[in-house]
Amino acid sequence: MSLLSVPAVGWPTLNQRHASVTTRKRIPHRHLTGLLVPLGINTAPLRALFDNLQGVAGLESMLSRLGVVAEVRVGSTAVERAALALDKSIREVKKADWRGNRFKEREVRNAVHSVLGDDGALIDTVFEIVRNQRAY
């Protein structure tokens, strides 16, 4: 029996299965504490910023006072807007091999400062998080 005479029984189901896998929608992952992570938080650095900005008091007023605007969907939280604004600001100023270079690190720190304002402890914490993210 040649290969050409073998009936192709399994192909329709395989194609249907492949089509269903490729058309699945992305489902947001649950955080370890049970919080639902928004769909806009879709990279590891964004997730780290989002997770660590949870519970920061006065984040909403801080963002509005500084005029921080992030391109997000309607109904987004202050934490999501802050994480997206930080990510955008950092990616705009970071340069290659910025870790370990005092002047390049200062530019990234100033980008964090421009989003978070004058809270020195929060800026230090977020800067350390950013420094430890490989994607930045």
Contacts in CASP RR format, 6 or more apart in sequence:
PFRMAT RR
TARGET T0000
AUTHOR 0000-0000-0000
METHOD contacts of the structure
MODEL  1
MSLLSVPAVGWPTLNQRHASVTTRKRIPHRHLTGLLVPLGINTAPLRALF
DNLQGVAGLESMLSRLGVVAEVRVGSTAVERAALALDKSIREVKKADWRG
NRFKEREVRNAVHSVLGDDGALIDTVFEIVRNQRAY
26 39 0 8 1.000
28 36 0 8 1.000
28 37 0 8 1.000
28 38 0 8 1.000
28 39 0 8 1.000
29 37 0 8 1.000
30 36 0 8 1.000
30 37 0 8 1.000
31 37 0 8 1.000
31 51 0 8 1.000
35 54 0 8 1.000
37 47 0 8 1.000
37 50 0 8 1.000
38 50 0 8 1.000
38 76 0 8 1.000
38 77 0 8 1.000
38 80 0 8 1.000
40 46 0 8 1.000
40 72 0 8 1.000
40 73 0 8 1.000
40 80 0 8 1.000
40 84 0 8 1.000
41 47 0 8 1.000
41 50 0 8 1.000
41 80 0 8 1.000
41 83 0 8 1.000
41 84 0 8 1.000
43 87 0 8 1.000
43 135 0 8 1.000
44 133 0 8 1.000
44 134 0 8 1.000
44 135 0 8 1.000
45 87 0 8 1.000
45 130 0 8 1.000
45 133 0 8 1.000
45 135 0 8 1.000
45 136 0 8 1.000
46 83 0 8 1.000
46 84 0 8 1.000
46 87 0 8 1.000
48 129 0 8 1.000
48 133 0 8 1.000
49 82 0 8 1.000
49 83 0 8 1.000
49 86 0 8 1.000
49 87 0 8 1.000
49 126 0 8 1.000
49 129 0 8 1.000
49 130 0 8 1.000
50 79 0 8 1.000
50 80 0 8 1.000
50 83 0 8 1.000
52 125 0 8 1.000
52 126 0 8 1.000
52 129 0 8 1.000
53 59 0 8 1.000
53 79 0 8 1.000
53 82 0 8 1.000
53 83 0 8 1.000
53 126 0 8 1.000
54 79 0 8 1.000
55 79 0 8 1.000
56 79 0 8 1.000
56 82 0 8 1.000
56 122 0 8 1.000
58 78 0 8 1.000
59 78 0 8 1.000
59 79 0 8 1.000
59 82 0 8 1.000
60 78 0 8 1.000
62 82 0 8 1.000
62 116 0 8 1.000
62 117 0 8 1.000
62 119 0 8 1.000
63 78 0 8 1.000
63 81 0 8 1.000
63 82 0 8 1.000
63 85 0 8 1.000
63 115 0 8 1.000
66 114 0 8 1.000
66 115 0 8 1.000
66 117 0 8 1.000
68 81 0 8 1.000
68 82 0 8 1.000
68 85 0 8 1.000
68 115 0 8 1.000
69 85 0 8 1.000
70 76 0 8 1.000
70 80 0 8 1.000
70 81 0 8 1.000
70 82 0 8 1.000
70 84 0 8 1.000
70 85 0 8 1.000
70 88 0 8 1.000
71 84 0 8 1.000
72 80 0 8 1.000
72 81 0 8 1.000
72 84 0 8 1.000
82 115 0 8 1.000
82 116 0 8 1.000
85 115 0 8 1.000
86 111 0 8 1.000
86 112 0 8 1.000
86 115 0 8 1.000
86 116 0 8 1.000
86 126 0 8 1.000
86 130 0 8 1.000
89 111 0 8 1.000
89 112 0 8 1.000
89 114 0 8 1.000
89 115 0 8 1.000
90 108 0 8 1.000
90 111 0 8 1.000
90 112 0 8 1.000
90 130 0 8 1.000
90 136 0 8 1.000
91 136 0 8 1.000
92 111 0 8 1.000
93 107 0 8 1.000
93 108 0 8 1.000
93 110 0 8 1.000
93 111 0 8 1.000
94 104 0 8 1.000
94 107 0 8 1.000
94 108 0 8 1.000
94 111 0 8 1.000
94 136 0 8 1.000
95 104 0 8 1.000
95 107 0 8 1.000
97 104 0 8 1.000
98 104 0 8 1.000
98 105 0 8 1.000
98 107 0 8 1.000
98 108 0 8 1.000
98 136 0 8 1.000
99 105 0 8 1.000
99 131 0 8 1.000
105 131 0 8 1.000
108 127 0 8 1.000
108 130 0 8 1.000
108 131 0 8 1.000
108 136 0 8 1.000
109 123 0 8 1.000
109 127 0 8 1.000
112 123 0 8 1.000
112 126 0 8 1.000
112 127 0 8 1.000
112 130 0 8 1.000
113 123 0 8 1.000
116 122 0 8 1.000
116 123 0 8 1.000
116 126 0 8 1.000
117 123 0 8 1.000
130 136 0 8 1.000
END
